[in-house]
Amino acid sequence: MPRVIAYIDGFNLYNGLKEADWKHYCWLNLRILCERLLSEDEMLLQVKYFTSKVVGKGSQERQRTYLSALRQVAGIRPIYGSFSIDRHTCNHCNKKSDFLVEKMTDVAIAVEMVADAYDNHYDTALLISADRDLAPAARRIKCAPLNKQIKLRFPPRRTCSNLIEIAHSYATIGEDTLRTSLLPLEITMNSGRIISCPQKWRSRESGTSR
């Protein structure tokens, strides 16, 4: 069976869900999600999830809860980038504003994808992102004599023509796939502690996250 490693751009996925007003799908079991994106003859070996530690008390707590759930249920541990502060000056009023910018995530994804390809760890890379900065790495993998496939799946409200030109296949992750890939609302940790889907991610209609 063709071996697959999934590479998930965490903030690209989250922001796509947010823009689609689908925060009730943030409580995702990423292993199940990736399995649903494979064909029947493919085998998922590993899920590599790339993110950065957020700021803000409420956001930090939700992220910690979610990462604990992912580790307990799906055995997924994140690969961290970081945030830095970029200062911008308005061209009209000269007012200075600080913005948090995520750094190193795209580089980390690119390095992992290329290294795993050359180490023959997969036959197909499943890339969940629409970040055009990943195009050079994807092109390198495709052009190398490695016989590797790149399967591209866009988060909601995301697309990238640069990646489409390179990928062997592409599609947007649909709502049905998201709906059937959620974690249980309550999860019992190995310590016996119970963690729950954050209230902000719970949906009145389905009882799951919003």
ZAVEX-434563 format. One record per residue: residue in three letters; chain; x, y, z of N, C-alpha, C in turn. Coordinates in steps of 0.2 Angstrom, whole numbers, plus 5000, padded with zeros to 4 digits. Example, Ala and Ser with C-alpha at 12.3 -4.5 7.8 and 13.67 -1.06 7.14 Angstrom:
// residues 2
+------+-------+------+------+------+------+------+------+------+------+------+
: rest : kette :  nxx :  nyy :  nzz : caxx : cayy : cazz :  cxx :  cyy :  czz :
+------+-------+------+------+------+------+------+------+------+------+------+
:  ALA :     A : 5066 : 4972 : 5039 : 5062 : 4978 : 5039 : 5066 : 4984 : 5039 :
:  SER :     A : 5064 : 4989 : 5035 : 5068 : 4995 : 5036 : 5064 : 5000 : 5039 :
+------+-------+------+------+------+------+------+------+------+------+------+
//
This chain:
// residues 210
+------+-------+------+------+------+------+------+------+------+------+------+
: rest : kette :  nxx :  nyy :  nzz : caxx : cayy : cazz :  cxx :  cyy :  czz :
+------+-------+------+------+------+------+------+------+------+------+------+
:  MET :     A : 5004 : 4994 : 5000 : 5000 : 5000 : 5000 : 5004 : 5006 : 5000 :
:  PRO :     A : 5003 : 5011 : 4996 : 5006 : 5018 : 4996 : 5006 : 5021 : 5003 :
:  ARG :     A : 5012 : 5022 : 5006 : 5013 : 5025 : 5013 : 5012 : 5033 : 5012 :
:  VAL :     A : 5008 : 5035 : 5017 : 5007 : 5042 : 5017 : 5009 : 5045 : 5024 :
:  ILE :     A : 5012 : 5051 : 5024 : 5013 : 5056 : 5029 : 5009 : 5062 : 5028 :
:  ALA :     A : 5005 : 5064 : 5033 : 5002 : 5070 : 5033 : 5005 : 5076 : 5036 :
:  TYR :     A : 5005 : 5082 : 5033 : 5008 : 5088 : 5035 : 5003 : 5093 : 5036 :
:  ILE :     A : 5001 : 5095 : 5042 : 4996 : 5100 : 5043 : 4998 : 5107 : 5046 :
:  ASP :     A : 4997 : 5112 : 5042 : 4998 : 5119 : 5044 : 4993 : 5121 : 5049 :
:  GLY :     A : 4994 : 5121 : 5055 : 4989 : 5122 : 5060 : 4985 : 5128 : 5060 :
:  PHE :     A : 4989 : 5134 : 5059 : 4985 : 5140 : 5059 : 4982 : 5141 : 5052 :
:  ASN :     A : 4984 : 5139 : 5047 : 4981 : 5139 : 5040 : 4974 : 5136 : 5041 :
:  LEU :     A : 4974 : 5130 : 5044 : 4968 : 5126 : 5045 : 4963 : 5130 : 5049 :
:  TYR :     A : 4966 : 5132 : 5055 : 4961 : 5136 : 5060 : 4958 : 5142 : 5057 :
:  ASN :     A : 4963 : 5146 : 5053 : 4960 : 5152 : 5050 : 4955 : 5151 : 5045 :
:  GLY :     A : 4956 : 5145 : 5041 : 4951 : 5144 : 5036 : 4944 : 5142 : 5039 :
:  LEU :     A : 4944 : 5138 : 5045 : 4938 : 5137 : 5049 : 4935 : 5143 : 5051 :
:  LYS :     A : 4939 : 5147 : 5054 : 4937 : 5153 : 5057 : 4933 : 5158 : 5052 :
:  GLU :     A : 4936 : 5159 : 5046 : 4933 : 5163 : 5041 : 4927 : 5160 : 5038 :
:  ALA :     A : 4926 : 5153 : 5038 : 4920 : 5150 : 5035 : 4915 : 5150 : 5041 :
:  ASP :     A : 4916 : 5153 : 5047 : 4912 : 5152 : 5052 : 4910 : 5145 : 5055 :
:  TRP :     A : 4916 : 5141 : 5054 : 4915 : 5134 : 5056 : 4920 : 5133 : 5062 :
:  LYS :     A : 4920 : 5137 : 5067 : 4924 : 5136 : 5073 : 4921 : 5129 : 5077 :
:  HIS :     A : 4915 : 5127 : 5076 : 4912 : 5121 : 5079 : 4916 : 5115 : 5076 :
:  TYR :     A : 4920 : 5116 : 5071 : 4924 : 5110 : 5069 : 4931 : 5111 : 5071 :
:  CYS :     A : 4933 : 5115 : 5076 : 4940 : 5116 : 5078 : 4942 : 5110 : 5082 :
:  TRP :     A : 4937 : 5106 : 5085 : 4939 : 5101 : 5090 : 4940 : 5094 : 5086 :
:  LEU :     A : 4945 : 5095 : 5081 : 4946 : 5090 : 5076 : 4951 : 5084 : 5079 :
:  ASN :     A : 4949 : 5078 : 5077 : 4954 : 5072 : 5078 : 4957 : 5072 : 5071 :
:  LEU :     A : 4963 : 5075 : 5071 : 4967 : 5076 : 5065 : 4969 : 5069 : 5062 :
:  ARG :     A : 4970 : 5064 : 5066 : 4972 : 5058 : 5063 : 4966 : 5055 : 5059 :
:  ILE :     A : 4960 : 5055 : 5062 : 4954 : 5053 : 5058 : 4953 : 5058 : 5052 :
:  LEU :     A : 4953 : 5064 : 5052 : 4953 : 5069 : 5047 : 4957 : 5066 : 5041 :
:  CYS :     A : 4964 : 5065 : 5042 : 4968 : 5063 : 5037 : 4966 : 5056 : 5034 :
:  GLU :     A : 4964 : 5052 : 5038 : 4962 : 5045 : 5036 : 4956 : 5046 : 5031 :
:  ARG :     A : 4952 : 5051 : 5032 : 4946 : 5052 : 5028 : 4948 : 5055 : 5021 :
:  LEU :     A : 4954 : 5058 : 5021 : 4956 : 5061 : 5015 : 4960 : 5057 : 5011 :
:  LEU :     A : 4961 : 5050 : 5013 : 4965 : 5046 : 5009 : 4961 : 5041 : 5005 :
:  SER :     A : 4963 : 5038 : 4999 : 4960 : 5033 : 4996 : 4960 : 5027 : 4999 :
:  GLU :     A : 4956 : 5022 : 4997 : 4956 : 5015 : 5001 : 4962 : 5011 : 5000 :
:  ASP :     A : 4967 : 5013 : 4995 : 4973 : 5009 : 4995 : 4979 : 5012 : 4998 :
:  GLU :     A : 4978 : 5018 : 5002 : 4983 : 5021 : 5005 : 4983 : 5020 : 5012 :
:  MET :     A : 4989 : 5020 : 5015 : 4990 : 5019 : 5022 : 4994 : 5025 : 5026 :
:  LEU :     A : 4990 : 5027 : 5031 : 4993 : 5033 : 5034 : 4998 : 5031 : 5040 :
:  LEU :     A : 5004 : 5033 : 5039 : 5009 : 5031 : 5044 : 5010 : 5036 : 5049 :
:  GLN :     A : 5009 : 5043 : 5048 : 5011 : 5048 : 5053 : 5007 : 5054 : 5051 :
:  VAL :     A : 5005 : 5058 : 5056 : 5002 : 5065 : 5056 : 5007 : 5070 : 5059 :
:  LYS :     A : 5010 : 5074 : 5055 : 5014 : 5080 : 5058 : 5010 : 5086 : 5058 :
:  TYR :     A : 5009 : 5089 : 5064 : 5005 : 5095 : 5065 : 5009 : 5100 : 5067 :
:  PHE :     A : 5009 : 5106 : 5064 : 5014 : 5112 : 5065 : 5009 : 5118 : 5067 :
:  THR :     A : 5012 : 5121 : 5073 : 5008 : 5126 : 5075 : 5013 : 5130 : 5080 :
:  SER :     A : 5010 : 5136 : 5083 : 5014 : 5140 : 5087 : 5010 : 5141 : 5093 :
:  LYS :     A : 5013 : 5142 : 5099 : 5009 : 5144 : 5105 : 5006 : 5151 : 5105 :
:  VAL :     A : 5000 : 5151 : 5106 : 4996 : 5157 : 5105 : 4997 : 5161 : 5111 :
:  VAL :     A : 4995 : 5168 : 5111 : 4995 : 5172 : 5117 : 4987 : 5174 : 5118 :
:  GLY :     A : 4986 : 5176 : 5124 : 4980 : 5178 : 5127 : 4977 : 5172 : 5131 :
:  LYS :     A : 4975 : 5173 : 5137 : 4973 : 5168 : 5142 : 4968 : 5163 : 5139 :
:  GLY :     A : 4963 : 5166 : 5136 : 4958 : 5161 : 5134 : 4960 : 5157 : 5128 :
:  SER :     A : 4964 : 5160 : 5124 : 4966 : 5156 : 5118 : 4971 : 5151 : 5120 :
:  GLN :     A : 4976 : 5153 : 5125 : 4981 : 5148 : 5127 : 4977 : 5142 : 5131 :
:  GLU :     A : 4972 : 5143 : 5134 : 4969 : 5138 : 5138 : 4966 : 5133 : 5133 :
:  ARG :     A : 4962 : 5136 : 5128 : 4959 : 5132 : 5123 : 4964 : 5128 : 5119 :
:  GLN :     A : 4970 : 5131 : 5117 : 4975 : 5127 : 5113 : 4978 : 5122 : 5118 :
:  ARG :     A : 4979 : 5123 : 5124 : 4982 : 5118 : 5128 : 4977 : 5112 : 5129 :
:  THR :     A : 4971 : 5113 : 5130 : 4966 : 5108 : 5130 : 4966 : 5104 : 5124 :
:  TYR :     A : 4966 : 5107 : 5118 : 4966 : 5104 : 5112 : 4972 : 5100 : 5111 :
:  LEU :     A : 4978 : 5102 : 5112 : 4984 : 5098 : 5111 : 4984 : 5092 : 5116 :
:  SER :     A : 4981 : 5093 : 5122 : 4981 : 5087 : 5126 : 4976 : 5082 : 5124 :
:  ALA :     A : 4971 : 5084 : 5121 : 4966 : 5080 : 5118 : 4969 : 5076 : 5112 :
:  LEU :     A : 4973 : 5080 : 5108 : 4976 : 5076 : 5102 : 4981 : 5071 : 5104 :
:  ARG :     A : 4985 : 5073 : 5109 : 4990 : 5068 : 5111 : 4987 : 5062 : 5114 :
:  GLN :     A : 4982 : 5063 : 5118 : 4978 : 5057 : 5121 : 4975 : 5053 : 5116 :
:  VAL :     A : 4971 : 5055 : 5112 : 4967 : 5051 : 5108 : 4970 : 5049 : 5101 :
:  ALA :     A : 4974 : 5054 : 5098 : 4977 : 5052 : 5092 : 4985 : 5051 : 5092 :
:  GLY :     A : 4988 : 5052 : 5098 : 4995 : 5052 : 5098 : 4999 : 5057 : 5094 :
:  ILE :     A : 4996 : 5063 : 5093 : 4999 : 5068 : 5089 : 5002 : 5073 : 5094 :
:  ARG :     A : 5009 : 5074 : 5093 : 5012 : 5080 : 5097 : 5014 : 5085 : 5092 :
:  PRO :     A : 5013 : 5092 : 5093 : 5014 : 5097 : 5088 : 5022 : 5098 : 5087 :
:  ILE :     A : 5023 : 5101 : 5082 : 5030 : 5104 : 5080 : 5029 : 5111 : 5080 :
:  TYR :     A : 5033 : 5114 : 5085 : 5031 : 5122 : 5086 : 5035 : 5126 : 5082 :
:  GLY :     A : 5032 : 5132 : 5079 : 5035 : 5137 : 5077 : 5035 : 5143 : 5082 :
:  SER :     A : 5035 : 5149 : 5081 : 5034 : 5154 : 5086 : 5031 : 5160 : 5083 :
:  PHE :     A : 5029 : 5165 : 5087 : 5027 : 5171 : 5085 : 5032 : 5177 : 5087 :
:  SER :     A : 5032 : 5182 : 5082 : 5036 : 5188 : 5083 : 5032 : 5194 : 5082 :
:  ILE :     A : 5034 : 5199 : 5085 : 5031 : 5206 : 5084 : 5034 : 5210 : 5079 :
:  ASP :     A : 5030 : 5211 : 5074 : 5032 : 5216 : 5068 : 5028 : 5222 : 5069 :
:  ARG :     A : 5032 : 5228 : 5068 : 5030 : 5234 : 5069 : 5029 : 5238 : 5062 :
:  HIS :     A : 5023 : 5240 : 5061 : 5021 : 5243 : 5055 : 5019 : 5251 : 5056 :
:  THR :     A : 5021 : 5255 : 5052 : 5019 : 5262 : 5052 : 5014 : 5264 : 5046 :
:  CYS :     A : 5009 : 5267 : 5048 : 5004 : 5269 : 5044 : 5007 : 5274 : 5039 :
:  ASN :     A : 5006 : 5273 : 5032 : 5008 : 5278 : 5027 : 5004 : 5285 : 5028 :
:  HIS :     A : 4998 : 5285 : 5031 : 4994 : 5291 : 5031 : 4995 : 5295 : 5037 :
:  CYS :     A : 4995 : 5292 : 5043 : 4995 : 5295 : 5049 : 5002 : 5294 : 5053 :
:  ASN :     A : 5006 : 5290 : 5051 : 5012 : 5288 : 5054 : 5011 : 5285 : 5061 :
:  LYS :     A : 5005 : 5282 : 5062 : 5004 : 5278 : 5068 : 5007 : 5272 : 5068 :
:  LYS :     A : 5011 : 5270 : 5073 : 5014 : 5263 : 5074 : 5010 : 5258 : 5077 :
:  SER :     A : 5009 : 5252 : 5074 : 5005 : 5247 : 5077 : 5010 : 5241 : 5077 :
:  ASP :     A : 5009 : 5236 : 5082 : 5012 : 5230 : 5082 : 5007 : 5224 : 5081 :
:  PHE :     A : 5010 : 5220 : 5077 : 5006 : 5214 : 5075 : 5010 : 5207 : 5076 :
:  LEU :     A : 5006 : 5202 : 5079 : 5009 : 5196 : 5080 : 5010 : 5192 : 5073 :
:  VAL :     A : 5016 : 5190 : 5071 : 5017 : 5186 : 5065 : 5020 : 5179 : 5067 :
:  GLU :     A : 5016 : 5174 : 5064 : 5019 : 5167 : 5065 : 5025 : 5166 : 5061 :
:  LYS :     A : 5030 : 5163 : 5064 : 5037 : 5162 : 5061 : 5039 : 5155 : 5061 :
:  MET :     A : 5042 : 5153 : 5056 : 5046 : 5146 : 5055 : 5041 : 5140 : 5054 :
:  THR :     A : 5034 : 5141 : 5054 : 5030 : 5135 : 5053 : 5031 : 5133 : 5046 :
:  ASP :     A : 5031 : 5137 : 5041 : 5031 : 5135 : 5034 : 5038 : 5132 : 5033 :
:  VAL :     A : 5043 : 5135 : 5036 : 5050 : 5132 : 5035 : 5050 : 5125 : 5038 :
:  ALA :     A : 5047 : 5124 : 5044 : 5048 : 5118 : 5047 : 5044 : 5112 : 5043 :
:  ILE :     A : 5038 : 5114 : 5040 : 5034 : 5110 : 5036 : 5039 : 5108 : 5030 :
:  ALA :     A : 5042 : 5113 : 5026 : 5046 : 5112 : 5020 : 5051 : 5107 : 5022 :
:  VAL :     A : 5055 : 5108 : 5027 : 5061 : 5104 : 5029 : 5058 : 5097 : 5030 :
:  GLU :     A : 5053 : 5096 : 5034 : 5051 : 5089 : 5036 : 5048 : 5085 : 5029 :
:  MET :     A : 5045 : 5089 : 5025 : 5043 : 5086 : 5019 : 5048 : 5083 : 5014 :
:  VAL :     A : 5053 : 5088 : 5013 : 5059 : 5086 : 5009 : 5063 : 5081 : 5012 :
:  ALA :     A : 5065 : 5081 : 5019 : 5069 : 5076 : 5022 : 5065 : 5069 : 5022 :
:  ASP :     A : 5059 : 5069 : 5023 : 5055 : 5063 : 5023 : 5055 : 5060 : 5016 :
:  ALA :     A : 5055 : 5064 : 5011 : 5055 : 5062 : 5004 : 5062 : 5058 : 5003 :
:  TYR :     A : 5067 : 5062 : 5004 : 5074 : 5059 : 5003 : 5076 : 5053 : 5007 :
:  ASP :     A : 5073 : 5053 : 5013 : 5074 : 5047 : 5017 : 5069 : 5041 : 5016 :
:  ASN :     A : 5065 : 5042 : 5011 : 5060 : 5037 : 5009 : 5055 : 5035 : 5014 :
:  HIS :     A : 5053 : 5040 : 5018 : 5048 : 5038 : 5023 : 5041 : 5038 : 5021 :
:  TYR :     A : 5040 : 5040 : 5015 : 5033 : 5040 : 5012 : 5033 : 5039 : 5005 :
:  ASP :     A : 5027 : 5037 : 5002 : 5026 : 5037 : 4995 : 5022 : 5043 : 4993 :
:  THR :     A : 5018 : 5046 : 4997 : 5013 : 5051 : 4996 : 5014 : 5056 : 5002 :
:  ALA :     A : 5015 : 5063 : 5001 : 5014 : 5068 : 5006 : 5007 : 5071 : 5005 :
:  LEU :     A : 5003 : 5071 : 5011 : 4997 : 5074 : 5011 : 4998 : 5080 : 5014 :
:  LEU :     A : 4997 : 5086 : 5011 : 4999 : 5093 : 5013 : 4992 : 5096 : 5014 :
:  ILE :     A : 4991 : 5098 : 5020 : 4985 : 5102 : 5022 : 4987 : 5109 : 5023 :
:  SER :     A : 4987 : 5113 : 5018 : 4989 : 5120 : 5019 : 4987 : 5124 : 5012 :
:  ALA :     A : 4987 : 5130 : 5012 : 4987 : 5134 : 5006 : 4992 : 5140 : 5006 :
:  ASP :     A : 4998 : 5138 : 5010 : 5003 : 5143 : 5010 : 5008 : 5142 : 5004 :
:  ARG :     A : 5008 : 5148 : 5000 : 5012 : 5147 : 4994 : 5019 : 5147 : 4995 :
:  ASP :     A : 5022 : 5149 : 5001 : 5029 : 5148 : 5003 : 5031 : 5141 : 5003 :
:  LEU :     A : 5026 : 5136 : 5003 : 5028 : 5129 : 5003 : 5029 : 5126 : 4996 :
:  ALA :     A : 5028 : 5131 : 4991 : 5028 : 5128 : 4984 : 5035 : 5126 : 4982 :
:  PRO :     A : 5041 : 5130 : 4984 : 5047 : 5128 : 4982 : 5049 : 5121 : 4985 :
:  ALA :     A : 5047 : 5119 : 4991 : 5048 : 5112 : 4994 : 5044 : 5107 : 4990 :
:  ALA :     A : 5038 : 5109 : 4988 : 5034 : 5104 : 4985 : 5037 : 5103 : 4978 :
:  ARG :     A : 5039 : 5108 : 4974 : 5042 : 5107 : 4968 : 5048 : 5103 : 4968 :
:  ARG :     A : 5052 : 5104 : 4973 : 5059 : 5100 : 4974 : 5057 : 5093 : 4974 :
:  ILE :     A : 5052 : 5091 : 4978 : 5050 : 5084 : 4979 : 5048 : 5081 : 4973 :
:  LYS :     A : 5044 : 5085 : 4969 : 5041 : 5083 : 4963 : 5046 : 5082 : 4957 :
:  CYS :     A : 5051 : 5086 : 4957 : 5055 : 5086 : 4952 : 5061 : 5081 : 4953 :
:  ALA :     A : 5062 : 5079 : 4959 : 5068 : 5075 : 4961 : 5066 : 5068 : 4958 :
:  PRO :     A : 5071 : 5063 : 4957 : 5069 : 5057 : 4954 : 5068 : 5052 : 4960 :
:  LEU :     A : 5062 : 5054 : 4964 : 5061 : 5050 : 4970 : 5054 : 5046 : 4969 :
:  ASN :     A : 5050 : 5048 : 4964 : 5044 : 5045 : 4963 : 5039 : 5046 : 4969 :
:  LYS :     A : 5039 : 5052 : 4971 : 5034 : 5054 : 4977 : 5028 : 5058 : 4974 :
:  GLN :     A : 5023 : 5057 : 4977 : 5016 : 5060 : 4976 : 5015 : 5066 : 4981 :
:  ILE :     A : 5012 : 5071 : 4979 : 5010 : 5076 : 4983 : 5002 : 5077 : 4982 :
:  LYS :     A : 4999 : 5076 : 4988 : 4991 : 5076 : 4988 : 4990 : 5082 : 4992 :
:  LEU :     A : 4987 : 5087 : 4989 : 4985 : 5094 : 4992 : 4978 : 5094 : 4994 :
:  ARG :     A : 4977 : 5096 : 5000 : 4970 : 5097 : 5003 : 4970 : 5104 : 5006 :
:  PHE :     A : 4966 : 5108 : 5003 : 4965 : 5115 : 5006 : 4960 : 5115 : 5012 :
:  PRO :     A : 4962 : 5119 : 5017 : 4957 : 5121 : 5022 : 4951 : 5125 : 5019 :
:  PRO :     A : 4946 : 5125 : 5023 : 4940 : 5129 : 5020 : 4942 : 5137 : 5019 :
:  ARG :     A : 4939 : 5140 : 5013 : 4941 : 5147 : 5012 : 4948 : 5148 : 5010 :
:  ARG :     A : 4952 : 5143 : 5008 : 4959 : 5143 : 5006 : 4960 : 5140 : 5000 :
:  THR :     A : 4965 : 5143 : 4996 : 4967 : 5141 : 4989 : 4974 : 5144 : 4988 :
:  CYS :     A : 4977 : 5140 : 4983 : 4984 : 5143 : 4981 : 4986 : 5140 : 4974 :
:  SER :     A : 4986 : 5145 : 4969 : 4987 : 5142 : 4963 : 4994 : 5140 : 4962 :
:  ASN :     A : 4999 : 5142 : 4966 : 5006 : 5140 : 4966 : 5007 : 5133 : 4967 :
:  LEU :     A : 5003 : 5131 : 4973 : 5003 : 5124 : 4975 : 4999 : 5119 : 4970 :
:  ILE :     A : 4994 : 5122 : 4967 : 4989 : 5118 : 4963 : 4994 : 5116 : 4957 :
:  GLU :     A : 4998 : 5120 : 4954 : 5002 : 5119 : 4948 : 5007 : 5113 : 4950 :
:  ILE :     A : 5008 : 5112 : 4956 : 5013 : 5107 : 4958 : 5010 : 5100 : 4960 :
:  ALA :     A : 5005 : 5101 : 4964 : 5002 : 5095 : 4967 : 4999 : 5090 : 4961 :
:  HIS :     A : 5000 : 5083 : 4963 : 4997 : 5078 : 4959 : 4989 : 5078 : 4959 :
:  SER :     A : 4987 : 5080 : 4965 : 4979 : 5081 : 4966 : 4978 : 5086 : 4971 :
:  TYR :     A : 4972 : 5089 : 4970 : 4970 : 5094 : 4975 : 4963 : 5094 : 4976 :
:  ALA :     A : 4960 : 5097 : 4982 : 4953 : 5098 : 4983 : 4953 : 5102 : 4990 :
:  THR :     A : 4947 : 5104 : 4991 : 4946 : 5108 : 4997 : 4942 : 5103 : 5002 :
:  ILE :     A : 4944 : 5103 : 5008 : 4941 : 5099 : 5014 : 4934 : 5101 : 5015 :
:  GLY :     A : 4929 : 5097 : 5014 : 4922 : 5098 : 5014 : 4919 : 5098 : 5021 :
:  GLU :     A : 4913 : 5100 : 5022 : 4910 : 5100 : 5029 : 4908 : 5093 : 5031 :
:  ASP :     A : 4906 : 5089 : 5027 : 4905 : 5082 : 5029 : 4911 : 5079 : 5032 :
:  THR :     A : 4917 : 5080 : 5029 : 4923 : 5077 : 5031 : 4924 : 5080 : 5038 :
:  LEU :     A : 4924 : 5086 : 5039 : 4925 : 5089 : 5046 : 4920 : 5087 : 5051 :
:  ARG :     A : 4914 : 5086 : 5049 : 4909 : 5084 : 5054 : 4910 : 5077 : 5057 :
:  THR :     A : 4913 : 5073 : 5052 : 4913 : 5066 : 5055 : 4921 : 5065 : 5057 :
:  SER :     A : 4924 : 5070 : 5059 : 4931 : 5069 : 5061 : 4932 : 5072 : 5068 :
:  LEU :     A : 4927 : 5073 : 5072 : 4928 : 5077 : 5078 : 4930 : 5072 : 5084 :
:  LEU :     A : 4933 : 5075 : 5088 : 4935 : 5072 : 5095 : 4929 : 5071 : 5099 :
:  PRO :     A : 4929 : 5066 : 5104 : 4923 : 5066 : 5108 : 4923 : 5072 : 5113 :
:  LEU :     A : 4917 : 5074 : 5115 : 4916 : 5080 : 5119 : 4920 : 5080 : 5125 :
:  GLU :     A : 4920 : 5074 : 5128 : 4924 : 5073 : 5134 : 4929 : 5068 : 5133 :
:  ILE :     A : 4935 : 5069 : 5136 : 4941 : 5064 : 5135 : 4944 : 5063 : 5142 :
:  THR :     A : 4945 : 5056 : 5144 : 4948 : 5055 : 5150 : 4955 : 5054 : 5149 :
:  MET :     A : 4960 : 5057 : 5152 : 4967 : 5057 : 5151 : 4969 : 5051 : 5155 :
:  ASN :     A : 4976 : 5049 : 5154 : 4979 : 5043 : 5157 : 4979 : 5045 : 5165 :
:  SER :     A : 4979 : 5051 : 5167 : 4980 : 5053 : 5174 : 4973 : 5052 : 5177 :
:  GLY :     A : 4968 : 5051 : 5173 : 4961 : 5051 : 5176 : 4957 : 5058 : 5175 :
:  ARG :     A : 4961 : 5063 : 5174 : 4958 : 5069 : 5173 : 4954 : 5069 : 5167 :
:  ILE :     A : 4948 : 5073 : 5167 : 4943 : 5073 : 5161 : 4944 : 5080 : 5158 :
:  ILE :     A : 4945 : 5081 : 5152 : 4945 : 5087 : 5148 : 4940 : 5087 : 5143 :
:  SER :     A : 4937 : 5093 : 5142 : 4931 : 5094 : 5138 : 4932 : 5099 : 5132 :
:  CYS :     A : 4929 : 5098 : 5127 : 4929 : 5103 : 5121 : 4927 : 5110 : 5124 :
:  PRO :     A : 4931 : 5115 : 5122 : 4930 : 5122 : 5125 : 4923 : 5124 : 5123 :
:  GLN :     A : 4920 : 5128 : 5128 : 4913 : 5130 : 5126 : 4912 : 5134 : 5120 :
:  LYS :     A : 4918 : 5138 : 5119 : 4917 : 5143 : 5113 : 4917 : 5139 : 5106 :
:  TRP :     A : 4919 : 5133 : 5107 : 4919 : 5129 : 5100 : 4913 : 5124 : 5100 :
:  ARG :     A : 4908 : 5125 : 5105 : 4903 : 5120 : 5105 : 4897 : 5123 : 5101 :
:  SER :     A : 4894 : 5118 : 5097 : 4888 : 5120 : 5093 : 4881 : 5119 : 5096 :
:  ARG :     A : 4877 : 5123 : 5096 : 4870 : 5122 : 5099 : 4866 : 5117 : 5095 :
:  GLU :     A : 4868 : 5116 : 5089 : 4864 : 5111 : 5085 : 4866 : 5104 : 5086 :
:  SER :     A : 4873 : 5103 : 5086 : 4876 : 5097 : 5086 : 4878 : 5094 : 5093 :
:  GLY :     A : 4879 : 5099 : 5097 : 4882 : 5097 : 5104 : 4890 : 5097 : 5103 :
:  THR :     A : 4893 : 5098 : 5098 : 4900 : 5098 : 5097 : 4902 : 5105 : 5097 :
:  SER :     A : 4908 : 5106 : 5094 : 4912 : 5112 : 5096 : 4910 : 5118 : 5092 :
:  ARG :     A : 4910 : 5124 : 5095 : 4909 : 5131 : 5091 : 4912 : 5136 : 5096 :
+------+-------+------+------+------+------+------+------+------+------+------+
//
